């Protein structure tokens, strides 16, 4: 029996609500859901993955592997499809304010 585990990074409890860990069997899909309470101006969302001994890396949306969804200002979901042991890592959700240059 093979399974993958996903740990999420920590944040100030009042600002971000997320699960501590997600477990799922190989071959299945896993979804990590997060919510934020910082406000609607924090509408830029980023997902990162960090494996043991490696630097944190931005997760782009790959066709047939990951799916990113959410409201853009309150919640986000990262779904990883067709899990393998290679997907086991710490996953981080980051939010920021969208800046516009004049």
C-alpha positions in Angstrom: 0.0 0.0 0.0 1.4 3.4 -1.0 0.2 6.8 0.0 1.3 10.4 -0.2 1.3 13.0 2.5 1.1 16.7 2.1 2.0 19.1 4.9 1.1 22.8 4.7 3.2 25.7 5.8 2.3 27.7 8.9 0.9 31.2 9.0 -0.6 33.6 11.5 -3.8 31.8 12.6 -6.1 34.8 12.2 -5.0 35.4 8.6 -4.9 32.0 6.9 -7.0 28.9 7.6 -5.6 25.7 6.1 -5.2 22.0 7.0 -2.1 20.8 8.9 -1.8 17.7 6.7 -3.5 15.9 3.9 -3.1 12.1 3.3 -4.2 10.2 0.2 -3.5 7.0 -1.7 -1.2 6.8 -4.7 -3.2 7.1 -7.9 -5.9 9.3 -6.3 -6.2 13.1 -6.3 -5.6 15.2 -3.2 -6.9 18.7 -2.7 -5.5 21.3 -0.2 -8.0 24.1 0.6 -7.0 27.4 2.2 -9.0 30.5 3.2 -7.6 34.0 4.1 -9.0 36.8 6.3 -6.6 39.6 5.3 -9.1 41.2 2.9 -10.2 41.5 -0.7 -7.1 43.5 -1.7 -5.0 40.3 -1.2 -6.0 38.8 -4.5 -2.8 37.4 -5.8 -2.4 33.7 -4.9 0.7 31.5 -5.2 1.3 27.9 -4.4 4.8 26.6 -3.5 6.2 23.1 -2.9 9.2 22.2 -0.8 10.7 18.7 -0.7 13.2 17.7 2.0 16.6 19.2 1.4 15.4 21.3 -1.6 14.5 25.0 -1.9 10.9 26.1 -2.1 9.6 26.1 -5.7 6.6 27.9 -7.3 4.0 25.4 -8.6 2.7 26.3 -12.1 -0.5 24.8 -13.3 0.5 21.8 -15.3 -2.1 20.1 -17.5 -3.1 16.7 -16.2 -1.2 17.1 -12.9 -2.3 20.1 -10.9 -5.4 22.3 -10.9 -5.6 25.7 -9.2 -8.9 27.2 -8.2 -10.4 29.7 -5.8 -12.2 33.0 -5.6 -9.1 35.1 -6.1 -9.6 37.1 -2.9 -10.8 34.7 -0.2 -10.0 31.1 -0.8 -7.8 28.8 -2.9 -7.6 25.1 -3.7 -4.7 23.1 -5.1 -5.6 19.7 -6.5 -2.8 17.3 -7.4 -3.9 14.4 -9.7 -2.6 10.9 -10.1 -0.5 11.0 -6.9 2.8 9.3 -6.7 5.4 9.2 -3.8 7.2 12.0 -5.7 4.3 14.4 -4.8 5.0 14.1 -1.0 6.2 17.5 0.2 5.4 20.6 2.2 3.0 22.8 0.3 2.6 26.5 1.0 -0.1 29.0 0.0 1.0 32.6 -0.3 -1.1 35.7 -0.9 -0.2 39.3 -1.7 -1.7 42.6 -2.8 -1.8 43.1 -6.6 0.3 46.2 -7.4 -0.1 48.2 -10.5 2.6 50.4 -11.9 1.6 53.8 -13.1 
